[in-house]
Amino acid sequence: MTDLETELAETIAPEIRDDLMGRGYSRRHLGRIAALLGGGVALAGTASTAFAQQSAKAVVGAVRIGSNECWTGPLPAGVAAGQKLVTEGNRYEPDDEHEKLFAAVAQVEGVPVERVTAWPGSSDPLNRVAVTFASPTRGIVTADPTYEQIWRTGAWLGVKVTKAPLTADYRHDVKAMLAADPNAGLYYVCSPNNPTGTLTPIEDIVWLAENKPKDAILVVDEAYIHFSGTQNAAKLAATRDDVMVMRTFSKLFGMAGMRLGLTIASKQIHDKMMRYDGMQVTNMLPMTAVACGTASLPLADQIAARRGQMIAAREKTIAHIKSRGLNVLPGSHANMFMVEWKGKTPKEMQAAFLTHNVQIGRSWTAYPQMSRVTVGSAEDMQKFCLALDKILMA
Ligand SMILES: Cc1ncc(COP(=O)(O)O)c(C=O)c1O
């Protein structure tokens, strides 16, 4: 058995491994199965729990402001491009759809086209980068609170996960992150951060890139960057071979159910992540999503307009909440904010909102008195404010 086969066999969740071996598969076959099915088998345990935690089951018909989705679907030109590809669904790839997407990303972000790869969302590469760069001897470092998927992946892989609290103004404390584990294999920065919506300045991200161990990777998860419209880390991933920027079309672009994400990184990083299953994940994307993403990405004015709608709804809602004597965490640059309840737990408030047909988000262990609320449409947020008033008066 080669080292890689052994390594792959060990990535399979124990219950799945038992089942496979019980059916007569050898350890060598386990490695091959993991290679064949990639993230699907290797990370079955963690991926499903991560998702279940991340987004509670949607209440159909409710005002859905719990899962950081966009309140509306893709931009009209994206819808048209996707629809056209539906009519050409008989072809695996009607035209050079992948190349057109990569070219659009390279153009919009100013990065070399060979550094761009697409995925069915960003959850797969997030798991995959952990498998590739972290191990029981090289940990993962994140902020706390942050998007927790990588914590679960790390825990499931037996990797030490170290969490450094955000600064007093809710940035990633990059110096504390490095000090917390100076020999980690992966440093994860989420900017804007989920659940606080707060940004970490690009200078801090550059500092971490320059001071982390040379062979560690810095992952900058920019799932919400289009909602902030500020400086991003794409150029850093274009010029350094140890930084990866991760994007998703699930947020501002309104494509969560269509599944499209991007990574910007060196070829060496991408190759290393792909050695498990030879690019099959990225080569088999739904063409409807690829075409929709390609058409949407360059629409700077429409992106800015959508961002503007979100900001207006967010600021009006926050003002309303504050006028009722409640505290909202400052500095969100994304379609979410954290609100601190008085006298009731986040679970109780979530249940109370549901009785008014409004589904809000959950709390994070670092901030047990707060709930994350997603910014929906102006109308959604009006319903949220009305429900809040009724709950406070009850
Ligand atoms: C910070 C962050 N990264 C990544 C993801 C994964 O999103 P997707 O797999 O839909 O691209 C999410 C989803 O909520 C997120 O909040």
The ligand as an SDF file (V2000), in Angstrom:
LIG
                    3D

 16 16  0  0  0  0  0  0  0  0999 V2000
  -17.8950   32.1860    5.7520 C   0  0  0  0  0  0  0  0  0  0  0  0
  -18.4920   31.1080    4.9210 C   0  0  0  0  0  0  0  0  0  0  0  0
  -17.7010   30.3790    4.1460 N   0  0  0  0  0  0  0  0  0  0  0  0
  -18.1870   29.3990    3.3730 C   0  0  0  0  0  0  0  0  0  0  0  0
  -19.5260   29.0970    3.3660 C   0  0  0  0  0  0  0  0  0  0  0  0
  -19.9790   27.9550    2.5110 C   0  0  0  0  0  0  0  0  0  0  0  0
  -20.8710   28.3610    1.5750 O   0  0  0  0  0  0  0  0  0  0  0  0
  -21.1360   27.5520    0.2170 P   0  0  0  0  0  0  0  0  0  0  0  0
  -20.7230   26.1330    0.4040 O   0  0  0  0  0  0  0  0  0  0  0  0
  -22.5860   27.7210   -0.0250 O   0  0  0  0  0  0  0  0  0  0  0  0
  -20.3090   28.2130   -0.8120 O   0  0  0  0  0  0  0  0  0  0  0  0
  -20.4010   29.8340    4.1750 C   0  0  0  0  0  0  0  0  0  0  0  0
  -21.8400   29.5270    4.2050 C   0  0  0  0  0  0  0  0  0  0  0  0
  -22.6310   30.0850    4.9010 O   0  0  0  0  0  0  0  0  0  0  0  0
  -19.8760   30.8690    4.9810 C   0  0  0  0  0  0  0  0  0  0  0  0
  -20.6410   31.6030    5.7840 O   0  0  0  0  0  0  0  0  0  0  0  0
  1  2  1  0
  2  3  1  0
  2 15  2  0
  3  4  2  0
  4  5  1  0
  5  6  1  0
  5 12  2  0
  6  7  1  0
  7  8  1  0
  8  9  2  0
  8 10  1  0
  8 11  1  0
 12 13  1  0
 12 15  1  0
 13 14  2  0
 15 16  1  0
M  END
$$$$
